[in-house]
Each structure stands twice: as structure tokens, then as C-alpha cells.
Amino acid sequence: MSVINYDQFAAVDIRVGTILRAEDFPEARKPAFKLWVDFGGTLGVKKSSAQVTRHYRLEDLPGRQVLAVVNFAPRQIGPLMSEVLVLGVPDGDGEVVMLRPDLAVPNGGKMY
């Protein structure tokens, strides 16, 4: 593990957003969903691909708050231009569990 300083950490813009819409993503190499996440304010709605099919059902995702890195360069994933990286941690089997705040918070709130 490399050590970073605070300025390097501060350069990563992690915000909270609410999933508005989720769809299957059959074109992805690994099972994934397409997500539209509302970060409010000037950020607005951003798209992402998330490999979260093991623990989440499409119909349960809208309304769920998540944490995401919003200042990565967009990345083409199949036919989808992913604009943010939704954050998660692996469970005991290596499957993604998405990160979210314990309580409802305003969209766009920056992690610190």
C-alpha cells in the first residue's frame, strides 16, 4: 500500500447521490446494471455501470442513496459512457456491496 498526503485524498471528489433508474446491462462483459444517479445541484444526473447484480434487484435500486467518485474522466463501457464510479466493498465471496450513508442526506453532499 502506498501512502498519500491529504491533498491527494482531497482531489478525489466523492459525493452522495440517489439512484433514479436502473436497467439490465446485457452488453457488459460481467453481469452489471446501468444506473442513473442524481447528485443534485450542478452535477445533476450521471450514468454508471455497476457490477452489483448478486446482492441487488433492479426494482430495489431506485431511491437508494450511494457514494460515488464524480471527478474521474468518463469511461466507455460497451455502449454506455460511464460518468461516475459507484463505490462498494467486497463481501466474503468478493461480490460488491455498495456504500451508502446510514441516514438520508441531501444529494451532492461531499464526503470528508
Buried (B, 14 or more C-beta within 10 A) or exposed (E): EEEEEEEEEEEEBBBBBBBEBBEEBEEBEEEBBBBBBBBBEEBEBBBBBBBBBEEBEBEEBEEBBBBBBBEEEEEEBBEBEBBBBBBBEEEEEEEBEBBBEEEEEEBBBEBE
